[in-house]
Amino acid sequence: MSADSQEIRRSILSKWHENLSKYANLFSSDSVSGTSPPSIFVGSYNYPKVQVGPMVPPVHGDTSLLDSPEKWIGKSLEDIVNFRLNLIRGIQTVSVNSTDGRYIENLQEITMSSNPIDSDLEFHKSTKNISIDGESAPFGPIGEIKKATFSSSTASRPIEKIFYDKDLKAKDAVLNLYNSGVEISKIQKCFSIGMLGKERKLVPTKWSITATDDIISNSLVEDILEFNLIDSCKIFSYEHLGNVFSIILFPHRWIFEMIEAWYSNGILGFGSDHEDARGIDHPPAIAGAYFAAKLAVAEYLFKNQIQAGVMILREIRPEYAIPVGVWQVREGIREAMKNKPVIGDDFDNSLHLASTHTSISQSEWMSHGNIVKLMRQKTLSEFF
Protein backbone atom coordinates (compact mmCIF):
# COMPACT_ATOMS: atom_id res chain seq x y z
CA MET A 1 0.00 0.00 0.00
CA SER A 2 2.77 2.45 0.88
CA ALA A 3 4.67 1.99 -2.41
CA ASP A 4 1.44 2.31 -4.38
CA SER A 5 0.46 5.47 -2.52
CA GLN A 6 3.80 7.12 -3.26
CA GLU A 7 3.52 6.25 -6.96
CA ILE A 8 -0.06 7.62 -7.16
CA ARG A 9 1.01 10.88 -5.54
CA ARG A 10 4.06 11.28 -7.81
CA SER A 11 1.95 10.58 -10.89
CA ILE A 12 -0.68 13.18 -9.99
CA LEU A 13 1.84 15.91 -9.15
CA SER A 14 3.80 15.19 -12.34
CA LYS A 15 0.64 15.62 -14.39
CA TRP A 16 -0.08 18.98 -12.78
CA HIS A 17 3.43 20.30 -13.25
CA GLU A 18 3.08 19.56 -16.97
CA ASN A 19 -0.01 21.79 -17.07
CA LEU A 20 1.55 24.76 -15.25
CA SER A 21 3.29 26.19 -18.31
CA LYS A 22 -0.10 26.61 -19.98
CA TYR A 23 -1.34 28.83 -17.15
CA ALA A 24 1.94 30.72 -16.79
CA ASN A 25 1.96 31.64 -20.50
CA LEU A 26 -1.71 32.57 -20.46
CA PHE A 27 -1.26 35.01 -17.57
CA SER A 28 2.21 36.38 -18.29
CA SER A 29 1.00 39.94 -18.60
CA ASP A 30 1.06 43.32 -16.88
CA SER A 31 -2.74 43.57 -16.88
CA VAL A 32 -5.90 41.50 -16.68
CA SER A 33 -9.51 42.26 -17.56
CA GLY A 34 -12.21 39.92 -16.34
CA THR A 35 -15.13 39.31 -14.01
CA SER A 36 -14.34 38.64 -10.34
CA PRO A 37 -16.66 35.88 -8.92
CA PRO A 38 -16.51 38.18 -6.69
CA SER A 39 -13.46 37.16 -4.70
CA ILE A 40 -10.83 38.71 -2.43
CA PHE A 41 -7.87 37.26 -0.55
CA VAL A 42 -5.93 38.45 2.50
CA GLY A 43 -2.55 36.84 3.07
CA SER A 44 -0.88 36.16 6.40
CA TYR A 45 2.79 36.63 5.48
CA ASN A 46 4.50 39.48 7.37
CA TYR A 47 1.42 40.11 9.56
CA PRO A 48 0.36 42.80 10.63
CA LYS A 49 1.31 44.12 7.18
CA VAL A 50 -0.42 41.81 4.72
CA GLN A 51 -0.94 41.39 1.01
CA VAL A 52 -4.57 41.91 0.10
CA GLY A 53 -6.46 42.18 -3.15
CA PRO A 54 -9.09 40.87 -5.58
CA MET A 55 -8.96 37.62 -7.51
CA VAL A 56 -9.86 38.03 -11.19
CA PRO A 57 -9.93 35.53 -14.08
CA PRO A 58 -9.04 36.66 -17.65
CA VAL A 59 -12.63 36.09 -18.80
CA HIS A 60 -15.91 37.99 -18.59
CA GLY A 61 -19.34 36.62 -17.72
CA ASP A 62 -20.79 34.59 -14.87
CA THR A 63 -17.63 33.42 -13.08
CA SER A 64 -19.30 32.79 -9.71
CA LEU A 65 -18.49 29.06 -9.86
CA LEU A 66 -14.75 29.80 -9.71
CA ASP A 67 -14.92 30.73 -6.01
CA SER A 68 -18.08 29.08 -4.66
CA PRO A 69 -17.06 25.96 -2.67
CA GLU A 70 -20.68 25.23 -1.77
CA LYS A 71 -21.24 24.45 -5.48
CA TRP A 72 -18.24 22.18 -5.95
CA ILE A 73 -19.68 18.87 -4.73
CA GLY A 74 -19.42 16.42 -7.62
CA LYS A 75 -16.57 18.32 -9.27
CA SER A 76 -13.26 16.54 -9.78
CA LEU A 77 -10.01 17.59 -8.12
CA GLU A 78 -8.82 18.66 -11.57
CA ASP A 79 -11.90 20.87 -12.03
CA ILE A 80 -11.39 22.57 -8.68
CA VAL A 81 -7.65 23.15 -9.11
CA ASN A 82 -8.40 24.66 -12.52
CA PHE A 83 -10.94 26.99 -10.89
CA ARG A 84 -8.24 28.24 -8.52
CA LEU A 85 -5.50 28.53 -11.13
CA ASN A 86 -7.74 30.65 -13.34
CA LEU A 87 -7.97 33.35 -10.66
CA ILE A 88 -5.19 35.93 -10.87
CA ARG A 89 -4.51 37.41 -7.46
CA GLY A 90 -3.81 41.14 -7.38
CA ILE A 91 -2.10 42.43 -4.25
CA GLN A 92 -1.19 45.58 -2.37
CA THR A 93 0.59 45.52 1.00
CA VAL A 94 -1.35 47.27 3.75
CA SER A 95 -1.64 47.27 7.53
CA VAL A 96 -4.42 45.10 8.94
CA ASN A 97 -5.77 48.23 10.63
CA SER A 98 -6.17 50.07 7.30
CA THR A 99 -9.85 49.44 6.68
CA ASP A 100 -10.93 52.94 5.70
CA GLY A 101 -8.79 53.67 2.63
CA ARG A 102 -10.35 53.76 -0.86
CA TYR A 103 -8.59 50.56 -1.97
CA ILE A 104 -10.01 48.50 0.92
CA GLU A 105 -13.40 50.18 0.52
CA ASN A 106 -13.44 48.98 -3.10
CA LEU A 107 -12.67 45.45 -1.98
CA GLN A 108 -15.43 45.62 0.63
CA GLU A 109 -17.88 46.70 -2.06
CA ILE A 110 -16.77 43.72 -4.17
CA THR A 111 -17.29 41.37 -1.24
CA MET A 112 -20.71 42.84 -0.55
CA SER A 113 -21.82 42.34 -4.15
CA SER A 114 -24.53 39.81 -4.94
CA ASN A 115 -23.15 39.35 -8.48
CA PRO A 116 -19.78 38.95 -10.22
CA ILE A 117 -17.93 42.24 -10.80
CA ASP A 118 -16.21 43.36 -14.03
CA SER A 119 -12.67 44.27 -13.03
CA ASP A 120 -9.53 45.68 -14.67
CA LEU A 121 -6.16 45.35 -12.98
CA GLU A 122 -2.82 46.82 -14.06
CA PHE A 123 0.36 45.47 -12.48
CA HIS A 124 3.73 47.06 -11.84
CA LYS A 125 5.29 44.11 -13.68
CA SER A 126 4.29 40.78 -15.15
CA THR A 127 2.51 38.41 -12.80
CA LYS A 128 4.58 35.81 -11.00
CA ASN A 129 4.65 32.23 -12.20
CA ILE A 130 2.42 29.78 -10.39
CA SER A 131 3.45 26.55 -8.71
CA ILE A 132 1.93 23.55 -7.00
CA ASP A 133 3.92 21.99 -4.20
CA GLY A 134 1.39 19.40 -2.99
CA GLU A 135 1.28 20.95 0.47
CA SER A 136 -0.55 24.28 0.25
CA ALA A 137 -3.70 25.21 -1.65
CA PRO A 138 -2.89 26.25 -5.25
CA PHE A 139 -3.26 29.80 -6.51
CA GLY A 140 -3.15 31.44 -9.88
CA PRO A 141 -0.44 34.00 -10.66
CA ILE A 142 0.14 36.94 -8.31
CA GLY A 143 0.79 40.52 -9.36
CA GLU A 144 1.36 43.78 -7.47
CA ILE A 145 -1.44 46.16 -8.40
CA LYS A 146 -0.57 49.50 -10.02
CA LYS A 147 -4.17 50.44 -10.82
CA ALA A 148 -7.52 48.75 -10.22
CA THR A 149 -10.98 49.67 -11.51
CA PHE A 150 -14.24 47.89 -10.81
CA SER A 151 -17.75 48.14 -12.23
CA SER A 152 -20.67 49.20 -10.06
CA SER A 153 -22.41 46.46 -8.11
CA THR A 154 -25.60 45.58 -6.28
CA ALA A 155 -25.03 44.85 -2.61
CA SER A 156 -26.47 41.84 -0.81
CA ARG A 157 -29.03 43.30 1.60
CA PRO A 158 -28.13 41.15 4.66
CA ILE A 159 -24.43 41.93 4.21
CA GLU A 160 -25.03 45.63 3.60
CA LYS A 161 -27.11 45.86 6.78
CA ILE A 162 -24.39 44.21 8.87
CA PHE A 163 -21.65 46.30 7.26
CA TYR A 164 -23.26 49.56 8.39
CA ASP A 165 -24.04 48.28 11.89
CA LYS A 166 -20.80 49.13 13.65
CA ASP A 167 -22.24 48.50 17.12
CA LEU A 168 -22.60 44.77 16.44
CA LYS A 169 -19.83 42.46 17.66
CA ALA A 170 -18.08 40.39 14.99
CA LYS A 171 -19.38 37.14 16.51
CA ASP A 172 -22.97 38.38 16.40
CA ALA A 173 -22.49 39.67 12.85
CA VAL A 174 -21.29 36.24 11.69
CA LEU A 175 -24.30 34.52 13.28
CA ASN A 176 -26.69 37.11 11.89
CA LEU A 177 -25.41 36.52 8.35
CA TYR A 178 -25.51 32.74 8.78
CA ASN A 179 -29.09 32.85 10.08
CA SER A 180 -29.99 35.08 7.13
CA GLY A 181 -28.94 32.31 4.75
CA VAL A 182 -25.67 33.84 3.56
CA GLU A 183 -23.24 31.15 2.38
CA ILE A 184 -20.40 30.42 4.77
CA SER A 185 -17.74 31.11 2.12
CA LYS A 186 -19.24 34.60 1.68
CA ILE A 187 -19.32 35.23 5.44
CA GLN A 188 -15.65 34.26 5.63
CA LYS A 189 -14.76 36.85 3.00
CA CYS A 190 -16.70 39.56 4.86
CA PHE A 191 -14.83 38.66 8.06
CA SER A 192 -11.49 38.70 6.26
CA ILE A 193 -11.84 42.09 4.56
CA GLY A 194 -12.74 43.89 7.80
CA MET A 195 -16.50 44.34 7.36
CA LEU A 196 -17.69 42.96 10.69
CA GLY A 197 -17.55 44.01 14.32
CA LYS A 198 -16.92 47.14 16.35
CA GLU A 199 -13.13 47.36 16.01
CA ARG A 200 -12.59 46.36 12.41
CA LYS A 201 -9.40 45.09 10.85
CA LEU A 202 -8.28 42.80 8.07
CA VAL A 203 -8.02 39.12 8.95
CA PRO A 204 -5.90 36.71 6.87
CA THR A 205 -8.20 34.51 4.82
CA LYS A 206 -7.07 31.23 6.38
CA TRP A 207 -7.74 32.64 9.87
CA SER A 208 -11.17 33.99 8.94
CA ILE A 209 -12.21 30.59 7.58
CA THR A 210 -11.40 28.88 10.87
CA ALA A 211 -12.93 31.67 12.98
CA THR A 212 -16.21 31.60 11.05
CA ASP A 213 -16.58 27.81 11.31
CA ASP A 214 -15.71 27.99 15.02
CA ILE A 215 -18.21 30.76 15.83
CA ILE A 216 -21.11 29.10 14.00
CA SER A 217 -20.47 25.57 15.27
CA ASN A 218 -20.16 26.74 18.89
CA SER A 219 -23.46 28.59 18.63
CA LEU A 220 -25.19 25.51 17.22
CA VAL A 221 -23.78 23.28 19.96
CA GLU A 222 -25.12 25.62 22.66
CA ASP A 223 -28.62 24.83 21.38
CA ILE A 224 -27.89 21.16 20.75
CA LEU A 225 -27.02 20.69 24.43
CA GLU A 226 -30.69 21.36 25.22
CA PHE A 227 -32.02 18.65 22.90
CA ASN A 228 -32.86 15.03 23.77
CA LEU A 229 -30.31 12.34 22.98
CA ILE A 230 -30.45 10.43 19.72
CA ASP A 231 -32.09 7.01 20.25
CA SER A 232 -29.74 4.84 18.14
CA CYS A 233 -26.29 4.70 16.59
CA LYS A 234 -26.11 6.04 13.05
CA ILE A 235 -23.23 5.80 10.56
CA PHE A 236 -22.93 8.18 7.62
CA SER A 237 -20.27 8.01 4.92
CA TYR A 238 -19.13 9.92 1.87
CA GLU A 239 -16.10 10.01 -0.42
CA HIS A 240 -14.85 12.77 -2.68
CA LEU A 241 -11.58 14.26 -3.91
CA GLY A 242 -9.56 11.41 -2.40
CA ASN A 243 -11.09 11.97 1.05
CA VAL A 244 -13.16 9.30 2.79
CA PHE A 245 -15.43 10.36 5.66
CA SER A 246 -17.20 8.07 8.13
CA ILE A 247 -19.33 9.75 10.78
CA ILE A 248 -20.76 7.98 13.83
CA LEU A 249 -23.57 9.48 15.92
CA PHE A 250 -24.35 7.66 19.15
CA PRO A 251 -26.56 8.23 22.24
CA HIS A 252 -24.46 10.44 24.52
CA ARG A 253 -24.30 14.01 25.72
CA TRP A 254 -22.31 16.09 23.20
CA ILE A 255 -18.77 14.85 22.82
CA PHE A 256 -16.89 15.23 19.57
CA GLU A 257 -13.75 13.67 18.16
CA MET A 258 -12.20 13.74 14.72
CA ILE A 259 -9.35 11.47 13.67
CA GLU A 260 -7.46 11.98 10.42
CA ALA A 261 -5.18 9.48 8.70
CA TRP A 262 -2.91 10.24 5.75
CA TYR A 263 -0.04 8.81 3.78
CA SER A 264 3.29 10.66 3.80
CA ASN A 265 6.32 9.19 2.03
CA GLY A 266 4.61 5.83 2.18
CA ILE A 267 4.03 6.03 5.95
CA LEU A 268 0.56 6.17 7.53
CA GLY A 269 0.23 9.13 9.89
CA PHE A 270 -2.54 10.14 12.26
CA GLY A 271 -3.83 13.29 13.92
CA SER A 272 -6.83 13.87 16.18
CA ASP A 273 -8.50 16.16 18.66
CA HIS A 274 -11.67 16.18 20.74
CA GLU A 275 -13.98 18.07 23.08
CA ASP A 276 -16.82 17.59 25.49
CA ALA A 277 -19.72 19.93 26.27
CA ARG A 278 -17.26 22.57 27.46
CA GLY A 279 -15.77 22.84 23.98
CA ILE A 280 -12.11 22.82 23.00
CA ASP A 281 -9.71 25.18 24.78
CA HIS A 282 -6.69 24.99 22.46
CA PRO A 283 -5.92 25.11 18.72
CA PRO A 284 -6.85 21.67 17.34
CA ALA A 285 -4.02 19.38 16.31
CA ILE A 286 -5.77 18.92 12.96
CA ALA A 287 -6.25 22.67 12.49
CA GLY A 288 -9.18 24.11 10.56
CA ALA A 289 -10.53 20.73 9.44
CA TYR A 290 -11.71 20.20 13.03
CA PHE A 291 -14.07 23.20 13.02
CA ALA A 292 -15.24 22.59 9.45
CA ALA A 293 -16.27 19.04 10.38
CA LYS A 294 -17.82 20.11 13.67
CA LEU A 295 -19.94 22.71 11.88
CA ALA A 296 -21.28 20.23 9.32
CA VAL A 297 -22.34 17.71 11.97
CA ALA A 298 -23.75 20.39 14.27
CA GLU A 299 -25.96 21.61 11.42
CA TYR A 300 -27.46 18.12 11.09
CA LEU A 301 -28.11 17.75 14.81
CA PHE A 302 -29.60 21.23 15.06
CA LYS A 303 -31.86 20.67 12.06
CA ASN A 304 -33.15 17.41 13.55
CA GLN A 305 -33.36 18.81 17.11
CA ILE A 306 -31.27 15.99 18.60
CA GLN A 307 -28.11 15.64 20.68
CA ALA A 308 -25.43 12.99 20.18
CA GLY A 309 -21.87 11.96 20.69
CA VAL A 310 -19.92 12.28 17.44
CA MET A 311 -16.89 10.51 16.04
CA ILE A 312 -15.51 11.35 12.61
CA LEU A 313 -12.96 9.28 10.72
CA ARG A 314 -11.26 10.99 7.78
CA GLU A 315 -8.93 9.02 5.54
CA ILE A 316 -6.88 11.23 3.23
CA ARG A 317 -5.85 9.03 0.34
CA PRO A 318 -2.89 9.63 -2.01
CA GLU A 319 -5.30 10.80 -4.72
CA TYR A 320 -5.71 14.00 -2.69
CA ALA A 321 -2.26 15.11 -3.80
CA ILE A 322 -3.20 18.78 -4.12
CA PRO A 323 -4.95 20.26 -1.05
CA VAL A 324 -7.77 22.62 -2.01
CA GLY A 325 -8.89 23.87 1.42
CA VAL A 326 -10.91 22.81 4.46
CA TRP A 327 -14.14 23.74 2.70
CA GLN A 328 -14.06 20.20 1.23
CA VAL A 329 -14.23 18.75 4.77
CA ARG A 330 -17.30 20.82 5.62
CA GLU A 331 -19.03 20.18 2.29
CA GLY A 332 -18.08 16.47 2.23
CA ILE A 333 -19.57 15.88 5.68
CA ARG A 334 -22.63 17.97 4.83
CA GLU A 335 -23.13 15.67 1.86
CA ALA A 336 -22.59 12.57 4.00
CA MET A 337 -25.32 13.69 6.40
CA LYS A 338 -27.80 13.87 3.50
CA ASN A 339 -27.44 10.12 2.89
CA LYS A 340 -29.55 7.47 4.57
CA PRO A 341 -27.55 6.25 7.58
CA VAL A 342 -26.66 2.70 8.49
CA ILE A 343 -27.97 1.80 11.95
CA GLY A 344 -25.48 0.23 14.35
CA ASP A 345 -26.31 -2.16 17.20
CA ASP A 346 -24.06 -0.26 19.63
CA PHE A 347 -20.97 1.95 19.54
CA ASP A 348 -18.48 -0.89 18.97
CA ASN A 349 -20.54 -2.29 16.11
CA SER A 350 -20.91 1.21 14.66
CA LEU A 351 -17.17 1.81 14.81
CA HIS A 352 -16.63 -1.49 13.00
CA LEU A 353 -19.10 -0.50 10.28
CA ALA A 354 -17.59 2.98 9.95
CA SER A 355 -14.08 1.54 9.63
CA THR A 356 -15.11 -0.73 6.76
CA HIS A 357 -15.59 2.35 4.58
CA THR A 358 -11.87 3.07 4.95
CA SER A 359 -8.72 1.07 4.25
CA ILE A 360 -7.68 1.42 7.90
CA SER A 361 -8.61 -1.08 10.60
CA GLN A 362 -10.83 -0.35 13.58
CA SER A 363 -7.97 -1.03 15.98
CA GLU A 364 -5.72 1.48 14.19
CA TRP A 365 -8.36 4.19 14.39
CA MET A 366 -9.02 3.52 18.05
CA SER A 367 -5.33 3.52 18.97
CA HIS A 368 -5.13 7.16 17.87
CA GLY A 369 -8.34 8.45 19.46
CA ASN A 370 -9.76 9.29 22.87
CA ILE A 371 -13.47 8.76 22.37
CA VAL A 372 -13.70 5.77 24.73
CA LYS A 373 -12.01 7.78 27.47
CA LEU A 374 -14.48 10.62 26.88
CA MET A 375 -17.42 8.20 27.07
CA ARG A 376 -16.23 6.87 30.41
CA GLN A 377 -16.00 10.28 32.02
CA LYS A 378 -18.93 11.03 34.30
CA THR A 379 -21.24 13.82 33.25
CA LEU A 380 -22.76 16.21 35.78
CA SER A 381 -26.15 14.59 35.30
CA GLU A 382 -24.83 11.34 36.79
CA PHE A 383 -24.34 13.03 40.15
CA PHE A 384 -27.99 14.01 40.50
C-alpha positions in Angstrom: 0.0 0.0 0.0 2.8 2.4 0.9 4.7 2.0 -2.4 1.4 2.3 -4.4 0.5 5.5 -2.5 3.8 7.1 -3.3 3.5 6.3 -7.0 -0.1 7.6 -7.2 1.0 10.9 -5.5 4.1 11.3 -7.8 2.0 10.6 -10.9 -0.7 13.2 -10.0 1.8 15.9 -9.1 3.8 15.2 -12.3 0.6 15.6 -14.4 -0.1 19.0 -12.8 3.4 20.3 -13.3 3.1 19.6 -17.0 0.0 21.8 -17.1 1.5 24.8 -15.3 3.3 26.2 -18.3 -0.1 26.6 -20.0 -1.3 28.8 -17.1 1.9 30.7 -16.8 2.0 31.6 -20.5 -1.7 32.6 -20.5 -1.3 35.0 -17.6 2.2 36.4 -18.3 1.0 39.9 -18.6 1.1 43.3 -16.9 -2.7 43.6 -16.9 -5.9 41.5 -16.7 -9.5 42.3 -17.6 -12.2 39.9 -16.3 -15.1 39.3 -14.0 -14.3 38.6 -10.3 -16.7 35.9 -8.9 -16.5 38.2 -6.7 -13.5 37.2 -4.7 -10.8 38.7 -2.4 -7.9 37.3 -0.5 -5.9 38.4 2.5 -2.6 36.8 3.1 -0.9 36.2 6.4 2.8 36.6 5.5 4.5 39.5 7.4 1.4 40.1 9.6 0.4 42.8 10.6 1.3 44.1 7.2 -0.4 41.8 4.7 -0.9 41.4 1.0 -4.6 41.9 0.1 -6.5 42.2 -3.2 -9.1 40.9 -5.6 -9.0 37.6 -7.5 -9.9 38.0 -11.2 -9.9 35.5 -14.1 -9.0 36.7 -17.6 -12.6 36.1 -18.8 -15.9 38.0 -18.6 -19.3 36.6 -17.7 -20.8 34.6 -14.9 -17.6 33.4 -13.1 -19.3 32.8 -9.7 -18.5 29.1 -9.9 -14.8 29.8 -9.7 -14.9 30.7 -6.0 -18.1 29.1 -4.7 -17.1 26.0 -2.7 -20.7 25.2 -1.8 -21.2 24.5 -5.5 -18.2 22.2 -6.0 -19.7 18.9 -4.7 -19.4 16.4 -7.6 -16.6 18.3 -9.3 -13.3 16.5 -9.8 -10.0 17.6 -8.1 -8.8 18.7 -11.6 -11.9 20.9 -12.0 -11.4 22.6 -8.7 -7.7 23.1 -9.1 -8.4 24.7 -12.5 -10.9 27.0 -10.9 -8.2 28.2 -8.5 -5.5 28.5 -11.1 -7.7 30.6 -13.3 -8.0 33.4 -10.7 -5.2 35.9 -10.9 -4.5 37.4 -7.5 -3.8 41.1 -7.4 -2.1 42.4 -4.2 -1.2 45.6 -2.4 0.6 45.5 1.0 -1.4 47.3 3.8 -1.6 47.3 7.5 -4.4 45.1 8.9 -5.8 48.2 10.6 -6.2 50.1 7.3 -9.9 49.4 6.7 -10.9 52.9 5.7 -8.8 53.7 2.6 -10.3 53.8 -0.9 -8.6 50.6 -2.0 -10.0 48.5 0.9 -13.4 50.2 0.5 -13.4 49.0 -3.1 -12.7 45.4 -2.0 -15.4 45.6 0.6 -17.9 46.7 -2.1 -16.8 43.7 -4.2 -17.3 41.4 -1.2 -20.7 42.8 -0.5 -21.8 42.3 -4.1 -24.5 39.8 -4.9 -23.2 39.4 -8.5 -19.8 38.9 -10.2 -17.9 42.2 -10.8 -16.2 43.4 -14.0 -12.7 44.3 -13.0 -9.5 45.7 -14.7 -6.2 45.3 -13.0 -2.8 46.8 -14.1 0.4 45.5 -12.5 3.7 47.1 -11.8 5.3 44.1 -13.7 4.3 40.8 -15.1 2.5 38.4 -12.8 4.6 35.8 -11.0 4.6 32.2 -12.2 2.4 29.8 -10.4 3.4 26.6 -8.7 1.9 23.6 -7.0 3.9 22.0 -4.2 1.4 19.4 -3.0 1.3 20.9 0.5 -0.5 24.3 0.3 -3.7 25.2 -1.6 -2.9 26.3 -5.2 -3.3 29.8 -6.5 -3.1 31.4 -9.9 -0.4 34.0 -10.7 0.1 36.9 -8.3 0.8 40.5 -9.4 1.4 43.8 -7.5 -1.4 46.2 -8.4 -0.6 49.5 -10.0 -4.2 50.4 -10.8 -7.5 48.8 -10.2 -11.0 49.7 -11.5 -14.2 47.9 -10.8 -17.7 48.1 -12.2 -20.7 49.2 -10.1 -22.4 46.5 -8.1 -25.6 45.6 -6.3 -25.0 44.8 -2.6 -26.5 41.8 -0.8 -29.0 43.3 1.6 -28.1 41.2 4.7 -24.4 41.9 4.2 -25.0 45.6 3.6 -27.1 45.9 6.8 -24.4 44.2 8.9 -21.7 46.3 7.3 -23.3 49.6 8.4 -24.0 48.3 11.9 -20.8 49.1 13.7 -22.2 48.5 17.1 -22.6 44.8 16.4 -19.8 42.5 17.7 -18.1 40.4 15.0 -19.4 37.1 16.5 -23.0 38.4 16.4 -22.5 39.7 12.9 -21.3 36.2 11.7 -24.3 34.5 13.3 -26.7 37.1 11.9 -25.4 36.5 8.3 -25.5 32.7 8.8 -29.1 32.8 10.1 -30.0 35.1 7.1 -28.9 32.3 4.7 -25.7 33.8 3.6 -23.2 31.1 2.4 -20.4 30.4 4.8 -17.7 31.1 2.1 -19.2 34.6 1.7 -19.3 35.2 5.4 -15.7 34.3 5.6 -14.8 36.9 3.0 -16.7 39.6 4.9 -14.8 38.7 8.1 -11.5 38.7 6.3 -11.8 42.1 4.6 -12.7 43.9 7.8 -16.5 44.3 7.4 -17.7 43.0 10.7 -17.6 44.0 14.3 -16.9 47.1 16.4 -13.1 47.4 16.0 -12.6 46.4 12.4 -9.4 45.1 10.9 -8.3 42.8 8.1 -8.0 39.1 8.9 -5.9 36.7 6.9 -8.2 34.5 4.8 -7.1 31.2 6.4 -7.7 32.6 9.9 -11.2 34.0 8.9 -12.2 30.6 7.6 -11.4 28.9 10.9 -12.9 31.7 13.0 -16.2 31.6 11.0 -16.6 27.8 11.3 -15.7 28.0 15.0 -18.2 30.8 15.8 -21.1 29.1 14.0 -20.5 25.6 15.3 -20.2 26.7 18.9 -23.5 28.6 18.6 -25.2 25.5 17.2 -23.8 23.3 20.0 -25.1 25.6 22.7 -28.6 24.8 21.4 -27.9 21.2 20.7 -27.0 20.7 24.4 -30.7 21.4 25.2 -32.0 18.6 22.9 -32.9 15.0 23.8 -30.3 12.3 23.0 -30.5 10.4 19.7 -32.1 7.0 20.2 -29.7 4.8 18.1 -26.3 4.7 16.6 -26.1 6.0 13.0 -23.2 5.8 10.6 -22.9 8.2 7.6 -20.3 8.0 4.9 -19.1 9.9 1.9 -16.1 10.0 -0.4 -14.8 12.8 -2.7 -11.6 14.3 -3.9 -9.6 11.4 -2.4 -11.1 12.0 1.1 -13.2 9.3 2.8 -15.4 10.4 5.7 -17.2 8.1 8.1 -19.3 9.8 10.8 -20.8 8.0 13.8 -23.6 9.5 15.9 -24.4 7.7 19.1 -26.6 8.2 22.2 -24.5 10.4 24.5 -24.3 14.0 25.7 -22.3 16.1 23.2 -18.8 14.8 22.8 -16.9 15.2 19.6 -13.8 13.7 18.2 -12.2 13.7 14.7 -9.3 11.5 13.7 -7.5 12.0 10.4 -5.2 9.5 8.7 -2.9 10.2 5.8 0.0 8.8 3.8 3.3 10.7 3.8 6.3 9.2 2.0 4.6 5.8 2.2 4.0 6.0 5.9 0.6 6.2 7.5 0.2 9.1 9.9 -2.5 10.1 12.3 -3.8 13.3 13.9 -6.8 13.9 16.2 -8.5 16.2 18.7 -11.7 16.2 20.7 -14.0 18.1 23.1 -16.8 17.6 25.5 -19.7 19.9 26.3 -17.3 22.6 27.5 -15.8 22.8 24.0 -12.1 22.8 23.0 -9.7 25.2 24.8 -6.7 25.0 22.5 -5.9 25.1 18.7 -6.8 21.7 17.3 -4.0 19.4 16.3 -5.8 18.9 13.0 -6.2 22.7 12.5 -9.2 24.1 10.6 -10.5 20.7 9.4 -11.7 20.2 13.0 -14.1 23.2 13.0 -15.2 22.6 9.4 -16.3 19.0 10.4 -17.8 20.1 13.7 -19.9 22.7 11.9 -21.3 20.2 9.3 -22.3 17.7 12.0 -23.8 20.4 14.3 -26.0 21.6 11.4 -27.5 18.1 11.1 -28.1 17.7 14.8 -29.6 21.2 15.1 -31.9 20.7 12.1 -33.1 17.4 13.6 -33.4 18.8 17.1 -31.3 16.0 18.6 -28.1 15.6 20.7 -25.4 13.0 20.2 -21.9 12.0 20.7 -19.9 12.3 17.4 -16.9 10.5 16.0 -15.5 11.3 12.6 -13.0 9.3 10.7 -11.3 11.0 7.8 -8.9 9.0 5.5 -6.9 11.2 3.2 -5.8 9.0 0.3 -2.9 9.6 -2.0 -5.3 10.8 -4.7 -5.7 14.0 -2.7 -2.3 15.1 -3.8 -3.2 18.8 -4.1 -4.9 20.3 -1.1 -7.8 22.6 -2.0 -8.9 23.9 1.4 -10.9 22.8 4.5 -14.1 23.7 2.7 -14.1 20.2 1.2 -14.2 18.8 4.8 -17.3 20.8 5.6 -19.0 20.2 2.3 -18.1 16.5 2.2 -19.6 15.9 5.7 -22.6 18.0 4.8 -23.1 15.7 1.9 -22.6 12.6 4.0 -25.3 13.7 6.4 -27.8 13.9 3.5 -27.4 10.1 2.9 -29.5 7.5 4.6 -27.5 6.3 7.6 -26.7 2.7 8.5 -28.0 1.8 12.0 -25.5 0.2 14.3 -26.3 -2.2 17.2 -24.1 -0.3 19.6 -21.0 1.9 19.5 -18.5 -0.9 19.0 -20.5 -2.3 16.1 -20.9 1.2 14.7 -17.2 1.8 14.8 -16.6 -1.5 13.0 -19.1 -0.5 10.3 -17.6 3.0 9.9 -14.1 1.5 9.6 -15.1 -0.7 6.8 -15.6 2.4 4.6 -11.9 3.1 5.0 -8.7 1.1 4.3 -7.7 1.4 7.9 -8.6 -1.1 10.6 -10.8 -0.3 13.6 -8.0 -1.0 16.0 -5.7 1.5 14.2 -8.4 4.2 14.4 -9.0 3.5 18.1 -5.3 3.5 19.0 -5.1 7.2 17.9 -8.3 8.4 19.5 -9.8 9.3 22.9 -13.5 8.8 22.4 -13.7 5.8 24.7 -12.0 7.8 27.5 -14.5 10.6 26.9 -17.4 8.2 27.1 -16.2 6.9 30.4 -16.0 10.3 32.0 -18.9 11.0 34.3 -21.2 13.8 33.2 -22.8 16.2 35.8 -26.1 14.6 35.3 -24.8 11.3 36.8 -24.3 13.0 40.1 -28.0 14.0 40.5 
